[in-house]
Amino acid sequence: MVWGTADHFFELKWAYWLVETIPGAQRVVEVPDGKLFFPDERPDELVAALRDFWS
């Protein structure tokens, strides 16, 4: 689960809840100061987490 830590709509606690709830989810990757649209604004950080997951 890749999650922005500064999102005003989706608190970080929900990322940890999702990891506990979704079968197969393994961990939370926190993106410091990331907000709702961090994948568009900071794609390199998302890609790094995806590559780590796929390797």
PQR file of N, CA, C, O and H, with PARSE charges and radii, in Angstrom:
ATOM      1  N   MET A   1       0.854  -1.149   0.000 -0.4000 1.5000
ATOM      2  CA  MET A   1       0.000   0.000   0.000 -0.0000 2.0000
ATOM      3  C   MET A   1       0.909   1.223   0.000  0.5500 1.7000
ATOM      4  O   MET A   1       1.686   1.410   0.937 -0.5500 1.4000
ATOM      5  N   VAL A   2       0.828   2.052  -1.025 -0.4000 1.5000
ATOM      6  CA  VAL A   2       1.617   3.281  -1.098 -0.0000 2.0000
ATOM      7  C   VAL A   2       0.686   4.432  -0.736  0.5500 1.7000
ATOM      8  O   VAL A   2      -0.367   4.608  -1.350 -0.5500 1.4000
ATOM      9  H   VAL A   2       0.197   1.900  -1.786  0.4000 1.0000
ATOM     10  N   TRP A   3       1.085   5.218   0.272 -0.4000 1.5000
ATOM     11  CA  TRP A   3       0.164   6.193   0.844 -0.0000 2.0000
ATOM     12  C   TRP A   3       0.871   7.504   1.146  0.5500 1.7000
ATOM     13  O   TRP A   3       1.952   7.515   1.734 -0.5500 1.4000
ATOM     14  H   TRP A   3       1.940   5.076   0.770  0.4000 1.0000
ATOM     15  N   GLY A   4       0.263   8.597   0.746 -0.4000 1.5000
ATOM     16  CA  GLY A   4       0.786   9.922   1.083 -0.0000 2.0000
ATOM     17  C   GLY A   4       0.467  10.274   2.529  0.5500 1.7000
ATOM     18  O   GLY A   4      -0.660  10.074   2.983 -0.5500 1.4000
ATOM     19  H   GLY A   4      -0.615   8.588   0.268  0.4000 1.0000
ATOM     20  N   THR A   5       1.439  10.790   3.246 -0.4000 1.5000
ATOM     21  CA  THR A   5       1.249  11.061   4.668 -0.0000 2.0000
ATOM     22  C   THR A   5       0.576  12.399   4.949  0.5500 1.7000
ATOM     23  O   THR A   5       0.181  12.653   6.087 -0.5500 1.4000
ATOM     24  H   THR A   5       2.354  10.953   2.877  0.4000 1.0000
ATOM     25  N   ALA A   6       0.434  13.259   3.946 -0.4000 1.5000
ATOM     26  CA  ALA A   6      -0.139  14.591   4.173 -0.0000 2.0000
ATOM     27  C   ALA A   6      -1.518  14.762   3.542  0.5500 1.7000
ATOM     28  O   ALA A   6      -1.993  15.886   3.381 -0.5500 1.4000
ATOM     29  H   ALA A   6       0.755  13.052   3.022  0.4000 1.0000
ATOM     30  N   ASP A   7      -2.152  13.664   3.189 -0.4000 1.5000
ATOM     31  CA  ASP A   7      -3.465  13.729   2.561 -0.0000 2.0000
ATOM     32  C   ASP A   7      -4.507  14.167   3.585  0.5500 1.7000
ATOM     33  O   ASP A   7      -4.598  13.579   4.662 -0.5500 1.4000
ATOM     34  H   ASP A   7      -1.766  12.751   3.320  0.4000 1.0000
ATOM     35  N   HIS A   8      -5.287  15.183   3.264 -0.4000 1.5000
ATOM     36  CA  HIS A   8      -6.288  15.704   4.187 -0.0000 2.0000
ATOM     37  C   HIS A   8      -7.589  14.889   4.163  0.5500 1.7000
ATOM     38  O   HIS A   8      -8.395  14.971   5.090 -0.5500 1.4000
ATOM     39  H   HIS A   8      -5.213  15.660   2.388  0.4000 1.0000
ATOM     40  N   PHE A   9      -7.783  14.112   3.109 -0.4000 1.5000
ATOM     41  CA  PHE A   9      -9.029  13.355   2.971 -0.0000 2.0000
ATOM     42  C   PHE A   9      -8.890  11.907   3.435  0.5500 1.7000
ATOM     43  O   PHE A   9      -9.837  11.324   3.964 -0.5500 1.4000
ATOM     44  H   PHE A   9      -7.128  14.045   2.356  0.4000 1.0000
ATOM     45  N   PHE A  10      -7.704  11.332   3.235 -0.4000 1.5000
ATOM     46  CA  PHE A  10      -7.476   9.931   3.590 -0.0000 2.0000
ATOM     47  C   PHE A  10      -6.304   9.851   4.564  0.5500 1.7000
ATOM     48  O   PHE A  10      -5.143   9.912   4.160 -0.5500 1.4000
ATOM     49  H   PHE A  10      -6.935  11.805   2.806  0.4000 1.0000
ATOM     50  N   GLU A  11      -6.617   9.714   5.835 -0.4000 1.5000
ATOM     51  CA  GLU A  11      -5.590   9.677   6.863 -0.0000 2.0000
ATOM     52  C   GLU A  11      -4.730   8.418   6.728  0.5500 1.7000
ATOM     53  O   GLU A  11      -5.169   7.402   6.190 -0.5500 1.4000
ATOM     54  H   GLU A  11      -7.560   9.664   6.163  0.4000 1.0000
ATOM     55  N   LEU A  12      -3.522   8.508   7.219 -0.4000 1.5000
ATOM     56  CA  LEU A  12      -2.567   7.408   7.139 -0.0000 2.0000
ATOM     57  C   LEU A  12      -3.079   6.143   7.819  0.5500 1.7000
ATOM     58  O   LEU A  12      -2.745   5.034   7.400 -0.5500 1.4000
ATOM     59  H   LEU A  12      -3.165   9.334   7.656  0.4000 1.0000
ATOM     60  N   LYS A  13      -3.876   6.300   8.848 -0.4000 1.5000
ATOM     61  CA  LYS A  13      -4.385   5.125   9.566 -0.0000 2.0000
ATOM     62  C   LYS A  13      -5.161   4.189   8.638  0.5500 1.7000
ATOM     63  O   LYS A  13      -5.210   2.983   8.879 -0.5500 1.4000
ATOM     64  H   LYS A  13      -4.147   7.201   9.187  0.4000 1.0000
ATOM     65  N   TRP A  14      -5.767   4.735   7.578 -0.4000 1.5000
ATOM     66  CA  TRP A  14      -6.537   3.901   6.656 -0.0000 2.0000
ATOM     67  C   TRP A  14      -5.633   2.998   5.827  0.5500 1.7000
ATOM     68  O   TRP A  14      -6.051   1.907   5.438 -0.5500 1.4000
ATOM     69  H   TRP A  14      -5.727   5.715   7.383  0.4000 1.0000
ATOM     70  N   ALA A  15      -4.425   3.420   5.553 -0.4000 1.5000
ATOM     71  CA  ALA A  15      -3.488   2.564   4.824 -0.0000 2.0000
ATOM     72  C   ALA A  15      -3.189   1.311   5.637  0.5500 1.7000
ATOM     73  O   ALA A  15      -3.168   0.203   5.101 -0.5500 1.4000
ATOM     74  H   ALA A  15      -4.086   4.306   5.869  0.4000 1.0000
ATOM     75  N   TYR A  16      -2.958   1.493   6.927 -0.4000 1.5000
ATOM     76  CA  TYR A  16      -2.667   0.341   7.789 -0.0000 2.0000
ATOM     77  C   TYR A  16      -3.904  -0.540   7.965  0.5500 1.7000
ATOM     78  O   TYR A  16      -3.791  -1.761   8.064 -0.5500 1.4000
ATOM     79  H   TYR A  16      -2.975   2.393   7.362  0.4000 1.0000
ATOM     80  N   TRP A  17      -5.067   0.074   8.003 -0.4000 1.5000
ATOM     81  CA  TRP A  17      -6.299  -0.709   8.069 -0.0000 2.0000
ATOM     82  C   TRP A  17      -6.460  -1.556   6.807  0.5500 1.7000
ATOM     83  O   TRP A  17      -6.830  -2.727   6.886 -0.5500 1.4000
ATOM     84  H   TRP A  17      -5.158   1.067   7.922  0.4000 1.0000
ATOM     85  N   LEU A  18      -6.181  -0.962   5.642 -0.4000 1.5000
ATOM     86  CA  LEU A  18      -6.297  -1.707   4.391 -0.0000 2.0000
ATOM     87  C   LEU A  18      -5.325  -2.879   4.334  0.5500 1.7000
ATOM     88  O   LEU A  18      -5.688  -3.958   3.866 -0.5500 1.4000
ATOM     89  H   LEU A  18      -5.881  -0.010   5.577  0.4000 1.0000
ATOM     90  N   VAL A  19      -4.100  -2.681   4.803 -0.4000 1.5000
ATOM     91  CA  VAL A  19      -3.120  -3.772   4.808 -0.0000 2.0000
ATOM     92  C   VAL A  19      -3.604  -4.922   5.684  0.5500 1.7000
ATOM     93  O   VAL A  19      -3.390  -6.089   5.356 -0.5500 1.4000
ATOM     94  H   VAL A  19      -3.806  -1.804   5.184  0.4000 1.0000
ATOM     95  N   GLU A  20      -4.250  -4.598   6.786 -0.4000 1.5000
ATOM     96  CA  GLU A  20      -4.778  -5.647   7.663 -0.0000 2.0000
ATOM     97  C   GLU A  20      -6.030  -6.304   7.082  0.5500 1.7000
ATOM     98  O   GLU A  20      -6.343  -7.446   7.422 -0.5500 1.4000
ATOM     99  H   GLU A  20      -4.425  -3.650   7.052  0.4000 1.0000
ATOM    100  N   THR A  21      -6.740  -5.601   6.221 -0.4000 1.5000
ATOM    101  CA  THR A  21      -8.032  -6.069   5.719 -0.0000 2.0000
ATOM    102  C   THR A  21      -7.934  -6.814   4.386  0.5500 1.7000
ATOM    103  O   THR A  21      -8.666  -7.779   4.164 -0.5500 1.4000
ATOM    104  H   THR A  21      -6.485  -4.674   5.946  0.4000 1.0000
ATOM    105  N   ILE A  22      -7.049  -6.381   3.511 -0.4000 1.5000
ATOM    106  CA  ILE A  22      -6.949  -6.965   2.167 -0.0000 2.0000
ATOM    107  C   ILE A  22      -6.022  -8.177   2.197  0.5500 1.7000
ATOM    108  O   ILE A  22      -4.847  -8.053   2.543 -0.5500 1.4000
ATOM    109  H   ILE A  22      -6.455  -5.597   3.692  0.4000 1.0000
ATOM    110  N   PRO A  23      -6.545  -9.348   1.835 -0.5600 1.5000
ATOM    111  CA  PRO A  23      -5.692 -10.528   1.795  0.2800 2.0000
ATOM    112  C   PRO A  23      -4.518 -10.333   0.825  0.5500 1.7000
ATOM    113  O   PRO A  23      -4.700  -9.883  -0.307 -0.5500 1.4000
ATOM    114  N   GLY A  24      -3.343 -10.671   1.279 -0.4000 1.5000
ATOM    115  CA  GLY A  24      -2.150 -10.559   0.439 -0.0000 2.0000
ATOM    116  C   GLY A  24      -1.429  -9.228   0.534  0.5500 1.7000
ATOM    117  O   GLY A  24      -0.283  -9.117   0.100 -0.5500 1.4000
ATOM    118  H   GLY A  24      -3.195 -11.036   2.198  0.4000 1.0000
ATOM    119  N   ALA A  25      -2.076  -8.219   1.092 -0.4000 1.5000
ATOM    120  CA  ALA A  25      -1.391  -6.936   1.273 -0.0000 2.0000
ATOM    121  C   ALA A  25      -0.299  -7.134   2.316  0.5500 1.7000
ATOM    122  O   ALA A  25      -0.510  -7.805   3.326 -0.5500 1.4000
ATOM    123  H   ALA A  25      -3.007  -8.309   1.445  0.4000 1.0000
ATOM    124  N   GLN A  26       0.867  -6.549   2.066 -0.4000 1.5000
ATOM    125  CA  GLN A  26       2.009  -6.868   2.917 -0.0000 2.0000
ATOM    126  C   GLN A  26       2.490  -5.730   3.791  0.5500 1.7000
ATOM    127  O   GLN A  26       2.853  -5.952   4.946 -0.5500 1.4000
ATOM    128  H   GLN A  26       1.038  -6.005   1.245  0.4000 1.0000
ATOM    129  N   ARG A  27       2.501  -4.508   3.264 -0.4000 1.5000
ATOM    130  CA  ARG A  27       3.067  -3.416   4.053 -0.0000 2.0000
ATOM    131  C   ARG A  27       2.585  -2.077   3.523  0.5500 1.7000
ATOM    132  O   ARG A  27       1.966  -1.998   2.462 -0.5500 1.4000
ATOM    133  H   ARG A  27       2.207  -4.327   2.326  0.4000 1.0000
ATOM    134  N   VAL A  28       2.877  -1.031   4.275 -0.4000 1.5000
ATOM    135  CA  VAL A  28       2.565   0.335   3.876 -0.0000 2.0000
ATOM    136  C   VAL A  28       3.870   1.041   3.529  0.5500 1.7000
ATOM    137  O   VAL A  28       4.828   1.021   4.301 -0.5500 1.4000
ATOM    138  H   VAL A  28       3.380  -1.096   5.137  0.4000 1.0000
ATOM    139  N   VAL A  29       3.891   1.658   2.367 -0.4000 1.5000
ATOM    140  CA  VAL A  29       5.007   2.512   1.972 -0.0000 2.0000
ATOM    141  C   VAL A  29       4.504   3.939   2.111  0.5500 1.7000
ATOM    142  O   VAL A  29       3.609   4.367   1.383 -0.5500 1.4000
ATOM    143  H   VAL A  29       3.113   1.675   1.739  0.4000 1.0000
ATOM    144  N   GLU A  30       5.084   4.666   3.048 -0.4000 1.5000
ATOM    145  CA  GLU A  30       4.652   6.033   3.301 -0.0000 2.0000
ATOM    146  C   GLU A  30       5.421   6.998   2.409  0.5500 1.7000
ATOM    147  O   GLU A  30       6.648   6.940   2.327 -0.5500 1.4000
ATOM    148  H   GLU A  30       5.811   4.318   3.640  0.4000 1.0000
ATOM    149  N   VAL A  31       4.684   7.893   1.737 -0.4000 1.5000
ATOM    150  CA  VAL A  31       5.288   8.947   0.926 -0.0000 2.0000
ATOM    151  C   VAL A  31       5.211  10.235   1.754  0.5500 1.7000
ATOM    152  O   VAL A  31       4.142  10.830   1.888 -0.5500 1.4000
ATOM    153  H   VAL A  31       3.687   7.941   1.804  0.4000 1.0000
ATOM    154  N   PRO A  32       6.354  10.659   2.309 -0.5600 1.5000
ATOM    155  CA  PRO A  32       6.341  11.844   3.166  0.2800 2.0000
ATOM    156  C   PRO A  32       5.790  13.070   2.435  0.5500 1.7000
ATOM    157  O   PRO A  32       6.186  13.362   1.307 -0.5500 1.4000
ATOM    158  N   ASP A  33       4.888  13.767   3.081 -0.4000 1.5000
ATOM    159  CA  ASP A  33       4.261  14.981   2.546 -0.0000 2.0000
ATOM    160  C   ASP A  33       3.460  14.740   1.272  0.5500 1.7000
ATOM    161  O   ASP A  33       3.101  15.695   0.582 -0.5500 1.4000
ATOM    162  H   ASP A  33       4.566  13.529   3.997  0.4000 1.0000
ATOM    163  N   GLY A  34       3.176  13.488   0.950 -0.4000 1.5000
ATOM    164  CA  GLY A  34       2.368  13.177  -0.226 -0.0000 2.0000
ATOM    165  C   GLY A  34       0.903  13.445   0.056  0.5500 1.7000
ATOM    166  O   GLY A  34       0.407  13.157   1.145 -0.5500 1.4000
ATOM    167  H   GLY A  34       3.467  12.712   1.509  0.4000 1.0000
ATOM    168  N   LYS A  35       0.223  13.992  -0.920 -0.4000 1.5000
ATOM    169  CA  LYS A  35      -1.208  14.257  -0.787 -0.0000 2.0000
ATOM    170  C   LYS A  35      -1.974  13.365  -1.752  0.5500 1.7000
ATOM    171  O   LYS A  35      -1.412  12.420  -2.306 -0.5500 1.4000
ATOM    172  H   LYS A  35       0.626  14.226  -1.805  0.4000 1.0000
ATOM    173  N   LEU A  36      -3.238  13.657  -1.952 -0.4000 1.5000
ATOM    174  CA  LEU A  36      -4.130  12.790  -2.719 -0.0000 2.0000
ATOM    175  C   LEU A  36      -3.588  12.459  -4.108  0.5500 1.7000
ATOM    176  O   LEU A  36      -3.690  11.317  -4.555 -0.5500 1.4000
ATOM    177  H   LEU A  36      -3.695  14.425  -1.502  0.4000 1.0000
ATOM    178  N   PHE A  37      -3.023  13.432  -4.780 -0.4000 1.5000
ATOM    179  CA  PHE A  37      -2.569  13.210  -6.151 -0.0000 2.0000
ATOM    180  C   PHE A  37      -1.053  13.035  -6.249  0.5500 1.7000
ATOM    181  O   PHE A  37      -0.459  13.377  -7.272 -0.5500 1.4000
ATOM    182  H   PHE A  37      -2.940  14.359  -4.417  0.4000 1.0000
ATOM    183  N   PHE A  38      -0.421  12.508  -5.197 -0.4000 1.5000
ATOM    184  CA  PHE A  38       1.027  12.345  -5.253 -0.0000 2.0000
ATOM    185  C   PHE A  38       1.481  11.465  -6.414  0.5500 1.7000
ATOM    186  O   PHE A  38       2.582  11.695  -6.915 -0.5500 1.4000
ATOM    187  H   PHE A  38      -0.904  12.230  -4.366  0.4000 1.0000
ATOM    188  N   PRO A  39       0.710  10.466  -6.885 -0.5600 1.5000
ATOM    189  CA  PRO A  39       1.190   9.691  -8.025  0.2800 2.0000
ATOM    190  C   PRO A  39       1.396  10.547  -9.280  0.5500 1.7000
ATOM    191  O   PRO A  39       2.286  10.265 -10.083 -0.5500 1.4000
ATOM    192  N   ASP A  40       0.586  11.578  -9.448 -0.4000 1.5000
ATOM    193  CA  ASP A  40       0.755  12.477 -10.591 -0.0000 2.0000
ATOM    194  C   ASP A  40       1.841  13.512 -10.336  0.5500 1.7000
ATOM    195  O   ASP A  40       2.577  13.888 -11.248 -0.5500 1.4000
ATOM    196  H   ASP A  40      -0.137  11.806  -8.796  0.4000 1.0000
ATOM    197  N   GLU A  41       1.936  13.966  -9.102 -0.4000 1.5000
ATOM    198  CA  GLU A  41       2.866  15.033  -8.766 -0.0000 2.0000
ATOM    199  C   GLU A  41       4.278  14.522  -8.518  0.5500 1.7000
ATOM    200  O   GLU A  41       5.249  15.237  -8.765 -0.5500 1.4000
ATOM    201  H   GLU A  41       1.338  13.660  -8.361  0.4000 1.0000
ATOM    202  N   ARG A  42       4.402  13.283  -8.029 -0.4000 1.5000
ATOM    203  CA  ARG A  42       5.705  12.714  -7.676 -0.0000 2.0000
ATOM    204  C   ARG A  42       5.779  11.256  -8.130  0.5500 1.7000
ATOM    205  O   ARG A  42       5.917  10.353  -7.304 -0.5500 1.4000
ATOM    206  H   ARG A  42       3.614  12.701  -7.828  0.4000 1.0000
ATOM    207  N   PRO A  43       5.689  11.030  -9.426 -0.5600 1.5000
ATOM    208  CA  PRO A  43       5.617   9.651  -9.927  0.2800 2.0000
ATOM    209  C   PRO A  43       6.853   8.816  -9.617  0.5500 1.7000
ATOM    210  O   PRO A  43       6.747   7.594  -9.504 -0.5500 1.4000
ATOM    211  N   ASP A  44       8.009   9.431  -9.477 -0.4000 1.5000
ATOM    212  CA  ASP A  44       9.227   8.658  -9.214 -0.0000 2.0000
ATOM    213  C   ASP A  44       9.123   7.875  -7.903  0.5500 1.7000
ATOM    214  O   ASP A  44       9.633   6.759  -7.801 -0.5500 1.4000
ATOM    215  H   ASP A  44       8.095  10.423  -9.568  0.4000 1.0000
ATOM    216  N   GLU A  45       8.474   8.452  -6.918 -0.4000 1.5000
ATOM    217  CA  GLU A  45       8.340   7.767  -5.635 -0.0000 2.0000
ATOM    218  C   GLU A  45       7.386   6.581  -5.734  0.5500 1.7000
ATOM    219  O   GLU A  45       7.608   5.552  -5.095 -0.5500 1.4000
ATOM    220  H   GLU A  45       8.060   9.359  -7.001  0.4000 1.0000
ATOM    221  N   LEU A  46       6.340   6.715  -6.521 -0.4000 1.5000
ATOM    222  CA  LEU A  46       5.427   5.599  -6.733 -0.0000 2.0000
ATOM    223  C   LEU A  46       6.110   4.498  -7.525  0.5500 1.7000
ATOM    224  O   LEU A  46       5.995   3.319  -7.188 -0.5500 1.4000
ATOM    225  H   LEU A  46       6.160   7.550  -7.040  0.4000 1.0000
ATOM    226  N   VAL A  47       6.816   4.880  -8.572 -0.4000 1.5000
ATOM    227  CA  VAL A  47       7.506   3.889  -9.414 -0.0000 2.0000
ATOM    228  C   VAL A  47       8.543   3.119  -8.592  0.5500 1.7000
ATOM    229  O   VAL A  47       8.682   1.908  -8.759 -0.5500 1.4000
ATOM    230  H   VAL A  47       6.910   5.837  -8.846  0.4000 1.0000
ATOM    231  N   ALA A  48       9.261   3.798  -7.719 -0.4000 1.5000
ATOM    232  CA  ALA A  48      10.250   3.128  -6.877 -0.0000 2.0000
ATOM    233  C   ALA A  48       9.579   2.071  -5.997  0.5500 1.7000
ATOM    234  O   ALA A  48      10.104   0.968  -5.849 -0.5500 1.4000
ATOM    235  H   ALA A  48       9.148   4.783  -7.584  0.4000 1.0000
ATOM    236  N   ALA A  49       8.440   2.397  -5.420 -0.4000 1.5000
ATOM    237  CA  ALA A  49       7.720   1.435  -4.580 -0.0000 2.0000
ATOM    238  C   ALA A  49       7.203   0.269  -5.415  0.5500 1.7000
ATOM    239  O   ALA A  49       7.244  -0.876  -4.964 -0.5500 1.4000
ATOM    240  H   ALA A  49       8.014   3.293  -5.541  0.4000 1.0000
ATOM    241  N   LEU A  50       6.726   0.536  -6.604 -0.4000 1.5000
ATOM    242  CA  LEU A  50       6.244  -0.533  -7.482 -0.0000 2.0000
ATOM    243  C   LEU A  50       7.380  -1.456  -7.901  0.5500 1.7000
ATOM    244  O   LEU A  50       7.221  -2.677  -7.890 -0.5500 1.4000
ATOM    245  H   LEU A  50       6.692   1.466  -6.971  0.4000 1.0000
ATOM    246  N   ARG A  51       8.503  -0.899  -8.263 -0.4000 1.5000
ATOM    247  CA  ARG A  51       9.658  -1.740  -8.654 -0.0000 2.0000
ATOM    248  C   ARG A  51      10.128  -2.609  -7.505  0.5500 1.7000
ATOM    249  O   ARG A  51      10.480  -3.773  -7.699 -0.5500 1.4000
ATOM    250  H   ARG A  51       8.632   0.093  -8.272  0.4000 1.0000
ATOM    251  N   ASP A  52      10.134  -2.042  -6.306 -0.4000 1.5000
ATOM    252  CA  ASP A  52      10.519  -2.812  -5.135 -0.0000 2.0000
ATOM    253  C   ASP A  52       9.540  -3.977  -4.922  0.5500 1.7000
ATOM    254  O   ASP A  52       9.960  -5.092  -4.613 -0.5500 1.4000
ATOM    255  H   ASP A  52       9.848  -1.097  -6.149  0.4000 1.0000
ATOM    256  N   PHE A  53       8.258  -3.720  -5.084 -0.4000 1.5000
ATOM    257  CA  PHE A  53       7.242  -4.742  -4.918 -0.0000 2.0000
ATOM    258  C   PHE A  53       7.388  -5.847  -5.959  0.5500 1.7000
ATOM    259  O   PHE A  53       7.271  -7.028  -5.634 -0.5500 1.4000
ATOM    260  H   PHE A  53       7.917  -2.814  -5.335  0.4000 1.0000
ATOM    261  N   TRP A  54       7.641  -5.467  -7.202 -0.4000 1.5000
ATOM    262  CA  TRP A  54       7.729  -6.436  -8.294 -0.0000 2.0000
ATOM    263  C   TRP A  54       9.029  -7.241  -8.280  0.5500 1.7000
ATOM    264  O   TRP A  54       9.110  -8.288  -8.922 -0.5500 1.4000
ATOM    265  H   TRP A  54       7.736  -4.507  -7.466  0.4000 1.0000
ATOM    266  N   SER A  55      10.026  -6.776  -7.569 -0.4000 1.5000
ATOM    267  CA  SER A  55      11.311  -7.499  -7.584 -0.0000 2.0000
ATOM    268  C   SER A  55      11.397  -8.573  -6.569  0.5500 1.7000
ATOM    269  O   SER A  55      12.418  -9.254  -6.475 -0.5500 1.4000
ATOM    270  H   SER A  55       9.959  -5.926  -7.047  0.4000 1.0000
TER
END
